[in-house]
Amino acid sequence: MTDLRTSDEPLRRTLGIDRRRFLSTCTAVAAGAIAAPVLGAAPVHAAGAPAAEPTGTGHALVPADRRGIILYTVRDAIGRDPLSTPLPSGFRAVFEQLARFGYRQVEFAGYGQHANAPGGANLESVAGARLLRSWLDDYGLRAQGNHGFIPPSWPLTTADTDTFKKHLEIAGILGMAHMGTGGDPTSSSYKADWDVAADKWNALGEIARAAGIKLYTHNHDAAYNFLLDGGPLDAQGRPTRSSGIRKLEYFLTVTDPRLVWLEMDVFWAHVAQYKFRTYTAHDGSPQTDVFDPAGLVERYDKRYPLFHAKDGVTNTTNGMGYDMVPFGTGVIDYTTFFSRVGHRNYHNPMVEQDNAPSATDPAQSLKHARIGYDNLARLRRR
């Protein structure tokens, strides 16, 4: 990877240092789609065929069949009108393009596209899933997850349970081993609320397991802040101090490892590393604890089957510590991260870049998707 560290970087990032549903509209049937050019000359991979390896030596940290992308990265391409542009548009054309780049896995972020794309606007149905699965198979791609519906109710209402089961059925048709969400289990900082979230996720995990699918939750930075679980109570009777355990770490201890899994967004985990370094202990003493994302994965091993491989350059003025950039062009040390977490034939890294779409360059998100694939494929164990 290109090293873009600035000279005044405050911390060398060597610790291995809104999921948003999109484009949901009414169902319509396309009249057809025009042929679209492809961005790159690599051939489309038939199902089961290995992707071409980049030149270089050493042990590939991410095997070819584990290299994936979340479709949120290219949401503009999926959502644009194929009748208005020669660029790849809609699920089918985007699948073809991603396969040309070398990707073998995709993670969905909803099932909507432009109404003029083949299949129509809304493929969130059994019939839509079958169509999507046929296109995935055509281009040698596997669906590995989805940031979709998690019931807001608890206890679960009948309507929410039925909708959740419908999404599990869709996931099964698509061939997903995992199904998840783009949000944290709760936005609260209090232990009692995380206990409730754990009860809910254990119940949802049971339903998912009956469907043969592993349920996962995705993190943002706030989930790795410190849990408020002790010390003096505030006026509402809530704790004001911390034992030092982080919220999502606690969630791991109170959920059933047979029912609930996690997807670490490595970028947001590093934002948490930058933001959440100190806490007030139960006795009132100030404490410092720098978060180690790869260390958490090492401790909980196979609870993390998926990652979002998202990169950033240092920015100490925006409150997050980083600005997002195409994968492999930033300062997050993914060589160290993937070397430490191991299990290269178990983990599924999904390239993601929230800001890949451009208002001035319609092809940018797919260009950045290609950059992301090439840099993911180049990662080698030191």
C-alpha positions as CSV (number, residue, x, y, z in Angstrom):
1,M,0.0,0.0,0.0
2,T,1.1,3.6,-0.6
3,D,2.1,5.2,2.6
4,L,0.4,8.6,2.8
5,R,1.3,9.3,6.4
6,T,1.8,13.0,7.1
7,S,4.9,14.1,9.0
8,D,2.9,15.3,12.0
9,E,0.9,12.1,12.4
10,P,0.3,11.8,16.2
11,L,0.2,8.0,16.3
12,R,1.6,5.3,14.0
13,R,-1.4,3.2,13.0
14,T,0.1,-0.2,13.3
15,L,-2.4,-1.8,15.7
16,G,-4.0,-3.4,12.8
17,I,-5.6,-0.4,13.3
18,D,-25.6,5.4,8.4
19,R,-25.7,1.5,7.5
20,R,-27.9,3.0,5.1
21,R,-30.5,1.2,3.2
22,F,-30.7,2.7,-0.3
23,L,-32.8,3.2,-3.4
24,S,-36.0,1.7,-2.2
25,T,-38.8,2.5,-4.6
26,C,-41.9,0.9,-6.1
27,T,-41.5,-2.2,-8.2
28,A,-41.5,-1.7,-12.0
29,V,-40.4,-3.8,-14.9
30,A,-37.7,-2.6,-17.2
31,A,-38.3,-2.3,-20.9
32,G,-34.7,-3.3,-21.4
33,A,-31.2,-2.0,-20.9
34,I,-28.6,-0.7,-23.2
35,A,-25.2,-2.3,-23.5
36,A,-22.7,-0.7,-21.1
37,P,-19.0,-0.4,-21.4
38,V,-16.8,-2.0,-18.8
39,L,-14.1,-0.3,-16.8
40,G,-11.1,-2.5,-17.3
41,A,-10.1,-5.3,-19.6
42,A,-10.0,-8.3,-17.2
43,P,-12.3,-11.1,-18.2
44,V,-15.5,-11.9,-16.3
45,H,-14.8,-14.9,-14.1
46,A,-17.0,-17.9,-14.5
47,A,-18.4,-19.4,-11.4
48,G,-15.6,-21.2,-9.5
49,A,-12.8,-19.7,-11.7
50,P,-9.9,-18.1,-9.7
51,A,-9.4,-14.4,-10.0
52,A,-6.1,-13.3,-11.5
53,E,-3.5,-12.6,-8.9
54,P,-1.4,-9.4,-9.0
55,T,2.3,-9.6,-9.5
56,G,4.3,-9.9,-6.3
57,T,5.7,-12.5,-3.9
58,G,4.6,-13.7,-0.5
59,H,1.5,-15.1,1.1
60,A,-1.7,-13.4,0.1
61,L,-3.4,-12.2,3.2
62,V,-6.9,-12.3,1.6
63,P,-7.5,-15.3,-0.6
64,A,-9.1,-14.6,-4.0
65,D,-12.4,-16.2,-3.1
66,R,-12.7,-14.0,0.0
67,R,-12.3,-10.6,-1.7
68,G,-15.6,-8.8,-1.5
69,I,-17.3,-5.4,-1.6
70,I,-20.4,-4.0,0.0
71,L,-22.6,-2.6,-2.7
72,Y,-23.2,0.6,-0.8
73,T,-19.8,1.7,-2.2
74,V,-21.3,1.7,-5.7
75,R,-24.8,2.6,-4.8
76,D,-24.9,5.4,-7.4
77,A,-24.1,2.9,-10.2
78,I,-26.9,0.5,-9.0
79,G,-29.4,3.4,-8.7
80,R,-28.8,5.3,-12.0
81,D,-31.0,5.0,-15.1
82,P,-29.4,2.6,-17.6
83,L,-31.3,4.4,-20.4
84,S,-29.4,7.7,-19.7
85,T,-25.8,6.6,-19.6
86,P,-23.4,4.1,-21.2
87,L,-21.9,3.4,-17.7
88,P,-22.7,0.1,-15.9
89,S,-26.1,0.7,-14.2
90,G,-28.3,-1.5,-12.1
91,F,-27.5,-4.7,-10.3
92,R,-26.8,-7.0,-13.3
93,A,-24.4,-4.6,-15.0
94,V,-22.6,-3.7,-11.8
95,F,-22.2,-7.4,-10.9
96,E,-20.6,-7.9,-14.3
97,Q,-18.2,-5.0,-13.7
98,L,-17.2,-6.1,-10.2
99,A,-16.5,-9.6,-11.5
100,R,-14.2,-8.1,-14.1
101,F,-12.3,-6.3,-11.4
102,G,-11.8,-9.7,-9.7
103,Y,-14.3,-9.5,-6.8
104,R,-15.8,-12.8,-5.8
105,Q,-18.2,-11.7,-3.0
106,V,-20.7,-8.9,-2.5
107,E,-22.5,-7.7,0.5
108,F,-25.9,-6.1,-0.2
109,A,-27.1,-2.8,1.3
110,G,-30.8,-3.2,0.3
111,Y,-32.4,-4.6,-2.8
112,G,-33.4,-1.4,-4.7
113,Q,-32.2,-0.1,-8.0
114,H,-33.4,2.2,-10.8
115,A,-36.8,1.2,-12.3
116,N,-35.4,1.0,-15.8
117,A,-32.8,-1.6,-14.8
118,P,-33.5,-5.2,-15.6
119,G,-35.9,-6.6,-13.0
120,G,-37.4,-3.2,-12.0
121,A,-36.9,-1.0,-9.0
122,N,-37.6,-3.3,-6.0
123,L,-36.1,-6.8,-5.8
124,E,-36.9,-7.3,-2.2
125,S,-39.0,-10.4,-2.8
126,V,-38.6,-14.1,-3.4
127,A,-38.9,-13.5,-7.2
128,G,-36.4,-10.6,-7.0
129,A,-34.0,-12.7,-5.0
130,R,-34.1,-15.5,-7.5
131,L,-33.3,-13.0,-10.3
132,L,-30.4,-11.5,-8.3
133,R,-29.1,-15.0,-7.6
134,S,-29.1,-15.9,-11.3
135,W,-27.0,-12.8,-12.0
136,L,-24.6,-13.6,-9.2
137,D,-24.2,-17.1,-10.5
138,D,-23.7,-15.8,-14.1
139,Y,-20.7,-13.7,-13.0
140,G,-19.2,-16.1,-10.4
141,L,-20.2,-13.9,-7.4
142,R,-21.4,-15.0,-4.0
143,A,-23.7,-13.0,-1.7
144,Q,-22.1,-12.9,1.7
145,G,-24.4,-10.6,3.7
146,N,-26.9,-7.8,3.7
147,H,-27.4,-4.7,5.8
148,G,-31.1,-5.1,6.0
149,F,-34.1,-5.4,8.3
150,I,-33.7,-5.8,12.0
151,P,-37.0,-5.6,13.9
152,P,-37.4,-2.4,15.8
153,S,-39.8,-4.0,18.3
154,W,-39.0,-5.8,21.5
155,P,-40.6,-8.0,22.5
156,L,-41.0,-8.9,18.8
157,T,-44.3,-8.1,17.2
158,T,-45.9,-10.7,14.8
159,A,-45.5,-8.3,11.9
160,D,-41.8,-7.6,12.6
161,T,-41.1,-11.3,13.0
162,D,-42.8,-12.1,9.7
163,T,-40.8,-9.4,7.9
164,F,-37.5,-10.7,9.5
165,K,-38.3,-14.2,8.3
166,K,-39.0,-12.9,4.8
167,H,-35.6,-11.3,4.8
168,L,-34.0,-14.6,6.0
169,E,-35.8,-16.4,3.1
170,I,-34.4,-13.9,0.6
171,A,-31.0,-14.3,2.1
172,G,-31.3,-18.1,1.8
173,I,-32.2,-17.8,-1.9
174,L,-29.2,-15.5,-2.5
175,G,-27.0,-18.1,-0.8
176,M,-25.9,-15.9,2.1
177,A,-24.1,-17.6,5.0
178,H,-24.7,-14.3,7.0
179,M,-27.3,-11.6,7.3
180,G,-27.0,-8.5,9.3
181,T,-27.5,-4.8,9.8
182,G,-25.6,-1.6,9.4
183,G,-26.4,-0.2,12.9
184,D,-25.3,-0.9,16.4
185,P,-27.4,-3.1,18.7
186,T,-28.2,0.1,20.7
187,S,-27.0,3.6,20.8
188,S,-27.1,3.7,24.7
189,S,-24.1,3.9,26.9
190,Y,-25.7,2.1,29.8
191,K,-25.2,-1.6,30.8
192,A,-28.9,-2.2,31.3
193,D,-29.7,-1.2,27.7
194,W,-27.0,-3.5,26.3
195,D,-28.5,-6.3,28.4
196,V,-31.8,-5.7,26.7
197,A,-30.1,-5.6,23.3
198,A,-28.4,-8.9,24.0
199,D,-31.7,-10.6,24.9
200,K,-33.2,-9.3,21.6
201,W,-30.3,-10.4,19.5
202,N,-30.1,-13.8,21.0
203,A,-33.8,-14.2,20.1
204,L,-33.2,-13.0,16.6
205,G,-30.2,-15.3,16.3
206,E,-32.3,-18.3,17.2
207,I,-34.7,-17.4,14.4
208,A,-31.8,-16.9,12.0
209,R,-30.1,-20.2,13.0
210,A,-33.3,-22.1,12.3
211,A,-33.1,-20.7,8.7
212,G,-29.4,-21.8,8.4
213,I,-28.0,-18.2,8.5
214,K,-25.7,-16.5,11.0
215,L,-26.9,-13.1,12.2
216,Y,-24.4,-10.3,12.6
217,T,-24.3,-6.7,13.7
218,H,-22.1,-4.0,12.3
219,N,-20.2,-1.4,14.3
220,H,-19.6,2.3,14.1
221,D,-17.2,4.2,16.4
222,A,-19.7,4.8,19.2
223,A,-20.1,1.0,19.9
224,Y,-16.4,0.9,21.1
225,N,-16.8,3.8,23.6
226,F,-16.7,2.8,27.3
227,L,-19.8,1.3,29.0
228,L,-21.3,3.2,31.9
229,D,-21.8,0.5,34.5
230,G,-21.0,1.8,37.9
231,G,-20.1,4.7,40.2
232,P,-22.5,7.4,41.5
233,L,-25.9,7.5,39.9
234,D,-27.3,10.6,38.1
235,A,-30.6,12.1,38.7
236,Q,-32.3,9.5,36.6
237,G,-30.7,6.7,38.6
238,R,-28.2,5.8,35.8
239,P,-24.5,5.0,36.4
240,T,-22.0,7.7,35.5
241,R,-18.6,5.8,35.5
242,S,-17.1,2.9,33.8
243,S,-15.3,-0.4,34.6
244,G,-13.3,0.2,31.4
245,I,-15.1,-2.4,29.3
246,R,-16.2,-1.1,25.9
247,K,-19.9,-1.4,24.9
248,L,-19.5,-3.9,22.1
249,E,-17.0,-5.9,24.1
250,Y,-19.6,-6.3,26.8
251,F,-22.2,-7.3,24.1
252,L,-19.8,-10.1,23.1
253,T,-19.8,-11.5,26.6
254,V,-23.6,-11.5,27.0
255,T,-24.7,-12.8,23.6
256,D,-24.6,-16.5,22.6
257,P,-21.6,-17.2,20.3
258,R,-23.7,-19.8,18.6
259,L,-26.4,-17.2,17.7
260,V,-24.8,-13.7,17.3
261,W,-21.8,-12.7,15.2
262,L,-20.2,-9.3,14.4
263,E,-18.8,-7.5,11.4
264,M,-16.0,-5.1,12.3
265,D,-15.8,-1.9,10.3
266,V,-12.1,-1.4,10.6
267,F,-12.2,2.3,9.8
268,W,-14.8,3.1,12.5
269,A,-12.9,0.9,14.9
270,H,-9.9,3.1,14.3
271,V,-11.9,6.2,14.7
272,A,-12.9,4.8,18.1
273,Q,-9.2,4.2,18.8
274,Y,-8.6,7.9,18.2
275,K,-11.6,9.2,20.1
276,F,-12.2,7.0,23.1
277,R,-8.9,6.7,25.1
278,T,-9.9,7.8,28.6
279,Y,-12.6,7.0,31.1
280,T,-13.5,7.7,34.7
281,A,-13.3,4.5,36.8
282,H,-15.9,3.6,39.4
283,D,-13.6,5.1,42.1
284,G,-13.4,8.4,40.3
285,S,-9.8,8.0,39.0
286,P,-9.0,8.9,35.4
287,Q,-7.9,6.0,33.3
288,T,-6.3,5.6,29.8
289,D,-6.9,2.7,27.6
290,V,-6.1,2.8,23.8
291,F,-8.3,0.5,21.8
292,D,-6.7,-2.3,19.8
293,P,-9.1,-3.4,17.0
294,A,-7.1,-6.4,15.9
295,G,-6.6,-7.4,19.5
296,L,-10.3,-7.6,20.1
297,V,-10.8,-9.8,17.0
298,E,-7.9,-12.0,18.2
299,R,-9.6,-12.5,21.6
300,Y,-13.0,-13.3,20.1
301,D,-11.6,-15.2,17.2
302,K,-14.5,-16.5,15.0
303,R,-17.1,-14.1,16.3
304,Y,-16.0,-11.8,13.5
305,P,-16.6,-13.5,10.2
306,L,-16.9,-10.3,8.2
307,F,-15.0,-7.0,8.0
308,H,-15.5,-3.7,6.2
309,A,-12.2,-2.9,4.7
310,K,-12.3,0.9,4.6
311,D,-9.3,3.2,4.6
312,G,-8.5,6.7,5.8
313,V,-5.8,9.4,5.9
314,T,-5.0,11.3,9.0
315,N,-7.1,14.3,9.9
316,T,-6.8,15.6,13.5
317,T,-9.2,18.5,12.8
318,N,-12.5,16.7,12.1
319,G,-13.0,15.0,15.5
320,M,-12.6,11.5,14.0
321,G,-8.9,11.3,13.3
322,Y,-9.4,10.2,9.6
323,D,-10.9,11.1,6.3
324,M,-12.1,8.2,4.1
325,V,-10.1,7.4,1.0
326,P,-10.1,4.5,-1.4
327,F,-9.0,1.2,0.2
328,G,-5.2,0.8,0.2
329,T,-4.4,4.6,-0.3
330,G,-4.6,5.5,3.4
331,V,-2.7,5.0,6.6
332,I,-4.6,2.1,8.3
333,D,-2.1,-0.8,8.4
334,Y,-4.2,-3.6,6.9
335,T,-1.1,-5.8,6.4
336,T,-0.6,-5.9,10.2
337,F,-4.4,-6.1,10.9
338,F,-5.0,-9.2,8.6
339,S,-1.7,-10.8,9.7
340,R,-2.8,-10.6,13.3
341,V,-6.4,-11.7,13.0
342,G,-5.4,-14.8,10.9
343,H,-8.0,-17.3,9.7
344,R,-7.6,-16.1,6.1
345,N,-10.0,-18.8,4.9
346,Y,-12.7,-17.8,7.4
347,H,-12.8,-14.0,7.4
348,N,-14.6,-12.1,4.6
349,P,-13.3,-8.6,4.0
350,M,-15.7,-6.3,2.1
351,V,-14.2,-3.2,0.6
352,E,-16.2,-0.1,1.5
353,Q,-15.9,3.6,0.8
354,D,-18.9,5.7,1.9
355,N,-17.9,8.7,-0.2
356,A,-17.0,6.8,-3.4
357,P,-19.9,8.3,-5.4
358,S,-19.2,11.7,-7.0
359,A,-21.5,14.4,-8.2
360,T,-19.0,15.4,-10.9
361,D,-17.5,12.0,-12.0
362,P,-20.2,9.4,-12.5
363,A,-17.6,6.6,-13.0
364,Q,-15.7,7.4,-9.7
365,S,-17.3,4.8,-7.4
366,L,-16.5,2.0,-9.8
367,K,-13.0,3.3,-10.3
368,H,-12.5,3.4,-6.6
369,A,-14.0,-0.1,-6.3
370,R,-11.3,-1.3,-8.7
371,I,-8.6,0.5,-6.7
372,G,-9.9,-1.2,-3.6
373,Y,-9.8,-4.7,-5.2
374,D,-6.3,-4.3,-6.5
375,N,-5.0,-3.1,-3.1
376,L,-6.8,-5.8,-1.2
377,A,-5.4,-8.4,-3.6
378,R,-1.8,-7.0,-3.2
379,L,-1.8,-7.5,0.6
380,R,1.0,-9.9,1.5
381,R,2.2,-11.2,4.9
382,R,5.5,-9.6,5.9
